[in-house]
């Protein structure tokens, strides 16, 4: 087994939260499922997302200079799949969404929270770009269990 395969198998055992990163592309709402989202700093509040260069998600963030991270709720696995698998121009079809409070970025109805950020810097790493965003707003919409990705499937945190 190659190092790449062994590495992939190890990383599948690391559970992550599931988000949809949203912005605009050509004035239309755009989003993609992302689990490579992280808090970087509290002072100043900074977050980061890794996006594959050349994708429509990459182009949307570059064009807008801002993004929102929609933190998905435990029952939104259909949304996660839609934003990971459907063609980009179909992802918002028949989907209820609102504009975030400050930057007016797309917020997907039913998500448990969102963070709005303006891109403050970016770094190219292999085939991805790390977009570091200065947080301008963070809101909890519903205090609920998050959606988790583990061993190639979406999971819920079991209640104890």
C-alpha positions as CSV (number, residue, x, y, z in Angstrom):
1,X,0.0,0.0,0.0
2,X,1.3,3.4,-0.9
3,X,2.0,6.2,1.6
4,X,-0.8,8.2,0.1
5,X,-3.3,5.3,0.7
6,X,-2.0,4.7,4.2
7,X,-2.3,8.5,4.9
8,X,-5.8,8.5,3.5
9,X,-6.8,5.6,5.7
10,X,-5.4,7.3,8.8
11,X,-7.1,10.6,8.1
12,X,-10.5,8.8,7.7
13,X,-10.2,7.9,11.4
14,X,-10.1,11.6,12.4
15,X,-13.6,12.9,12.8
16,X,-14.3,16.4,11.6
17,X,-17.2,18.8,11.6
18,X,-19.0,19.5,8.3
19,X,-19.5,23.0,6.9
20,X,-20.7,24.6,3.7
21,X,-18.6,27.6,2.8
22,X,-20.6,30.2,0.9
23,X,-19.9,33.3,-1.2
24,X,-21.0,34.7,-4.5
25,X,-19.8,33.9,-8.0
26,X,-21.0,36.2,-10.8
27,X,-23.5,37.7,-8.4
28,X,-25.1,34.3,-7.7
29,X,-24.9,32.4,-4.4
30,X,-22.3,29.7,-4.4
31,X,-21.2,27.1,-1.9
32,X,-19.2,23.9,-1.3
33,X,-18.9,21.3,1.4
34,X,-15.7,21.8,3.4
35,X,-14.3,20.0,6.5
36,X,-11.0,21.7,6.4
37,X,-12.1,24.7,8.5
38,X,-10.3,26.0,11.5
39,X,-10.2,28.7,14.1
40,X,-6.8,30.4,13.9
41,X,-6.9,33.2,16.5
42,X,-9.1,34.9,19.0
43,X,-7.2,38.3,19.0
44,X,-7.9,39.2,16.3
45,X,-10.6,36.7,15.5
46,X,-9.3,34.7,12.4
47,X,-10.5,31.6,10.7
48,X,-9.2,29.6,7.8
49,X,-10.6,27.4,5.0
50,X,-8.6,25.3,2.5
51,X,-10.1,25.4,-1.0
52,X,-8.8,23.6,-4.1
53,X,-7.3,26.1,-6.5
54,X,-9.1,26.5,-9.8
55,X,-12.5,25.3,-8.5
56,X,-15.7,27.4,-8.6
57,X,-15.4,27.7,-4.8
58,X,-11.9,29.2,-5.1
59,X,-13.1,31.6,-7.8
60,X,-16.1,32.7,-5.7
61,X,-14.0,33.6,-2.7
62,X,-11.4,35.3,-4.9
63,X,-14.1,37.4,-6.6
64,X,-16.0,38.3,-3.4
65,X,-13.1,38.6,-1.0
66,X,-15.3,37.2,1.7
67,X,-17.0,33.9,2.8
68,X,-19.4,32.5,5.3
69,X,-18.9,29.2,7.0
70,X,-22.3,27.5,7.6
71,X,-21.8,24.9,10.4
72,X,-24.2,22.0,9.5
73,X,-26.6,20.5,12.0
74,X,-26.8,16.7,12.6
75,X,-29.7,16.3,10.2
76,X,-28.2,18.1,7.2
77,X,-26.3,15.3,5.6
78,X,-28.4,15.8,2.5
79,X,-27.1,19.4,2.3
80,X,-23.5,18.2,2.8
81,X,-23.9,15.8,-0.1
82,X,-25.6,18.3,-2.3
83,X,-22.8,20.9,-1.9
84,X,-20.1,18.2,-2.4
85,X,-21.6,16.3,-5.3
86,X,-24.2,18.3,-7.3
87,X,-23.1,20.6,-10.1
88,X,-22.2,24.1,-8.7
89,X,-25.1,25.8,-10.5
90,X,-27.7,23.4,-9.0
91,X,-26.6,23.5,-5.3
92,X,-28.9,26.4,-4.3
93,X,-31.9,25.3,-6.5
94,X,-35.0,24.9,-4.3
95,X,-33.0,25.6,-1.2
96,X,-34.0,28.2,1.5
97,X,-31.3,30.5,2.4
98,X,-30.9,34.0,3.8
99,X,-28.3,36.7,3.8
100,X,-25.9,36.9,6.8
101,X,-26.2,40.0,9.0
102,X,-23.0,41.9,8.1
103,X,-21.6,40.8,4.7
104,X,-24.9,39.5,3.3
105,X,-23.4,36.2,2.3
106,X,-25.6,33.1,1.8
107,X,-26.7,31.4,5.0
108,X,-28.3,28.0,4.6
109,X,-31.6,27.6,6.5
110,X,-31.4,24.9,9.2
111,X,-27.6,25.3,9.8
112,X,-26.8,25.6,13.5
113,X,-24.4,28.6,13.2
114,X,-22.3,30.7,10.8
115,X,-19.2,32.8,10.8
116,X,-18.7,35.7,8.4
117,X,-15.2,36.6,7.3
118,X,-13.4,39.0,5.0
119,X,-10.3,37.5,3.4
120,X,-7.2,39.0,5.0
121,X,-4.6,36.8,3.5
122,X,-4.1,33.7,1.5
123,X,-1.4,31.1,1.1
124,X,-0.9,28.5,-1.7
125,X,-0.2,25.1,-0.2
126,X,0.2,22.2,-2.7
127,X,-3.0,22.3,-4.8
128,X,-5.1,24.2,-2.2
129,X,-5.3,27.8,-1.1
130,X,-5.6,28.6,2.6
131,X,-8.0,31.6,2.8
132,X,-7.5,33.3,6.2
133,X,-10.5,35.4,7.0
134,X,-10.9,38.2,9.6
135,X,-14.1,37.4,11.4
136,X,-16.7,40.2,11.2
137,X,-19.6,38.3,12.8
138,X,-20.4,34.9,14.4
139,X,-23.9,33.7,15.2
140,X,-25.5,30.7,16.8
141,X,-28.9,30.2,15.1
142,X,-29.8,26.9,16.9
143,X,-28.1,25.2,19.7
144,X,-28.1,21.7,18.3
145,X,-25.8,18.7,17.6
146,X,-23.4,19.2,14.7
147,X,-22.9,16.9,11.6
148,X,-19.7,14.9,11.8
149,X,-17.7,13.2,9.0
150,X,-15.9,10.0,10.0
151,X,-14.8,6.9,8.0
152,X,-16.2,8.3,4.7
153,X,-19.7,8.8,6.1
154,X,-21.8,11.5,7.8
155,X,-22.5,10.8,11.5
156,X,-24.3,12.2,14.5
157,X,-22.7,12.6,17.9
158,X,-24.4,10.0,20.1
159,X,-26.2,11.5,23.1
160,X,-24.9,10.1,26.4
